[in-house]
Amino acid sequence: MKNNNDKLIKEIYEKKKKSLIEKCENIDNSILIRSKIYAVAILSILVISLVIGGLFVFVNKNNFLKSKIYDFFFKFKFFIQSNLVFR
């Protein structure tokens, strides 16, 4: 009788142990996936900022492009100001 109880206790213990190990592995995998997503987001932000910075340097050296961009932003600003109605 005691042998059967010991076997049942061991089986239950092994099942619980296995399920806990699986849960821990799932948590570890989700943390790993989340950290990879954060790393990709940070790297993409850095790349975008470098590209924008490079464009600013290129535009500042090229006066023709600089004047065209300033004209565009001035027209865009005028367009926005003329079409906005504040209530």
Buried (B, 14 or more C-beta within 10 A) or exposed (E): EEEEEEEEEEEEEEEEEEEEEEEEEEEEEEEEEEEEEEEEEEEEEEEEEEEEEEEEEEBEEEEEEBEEBEEEEEEEEEEEEEEEEEE
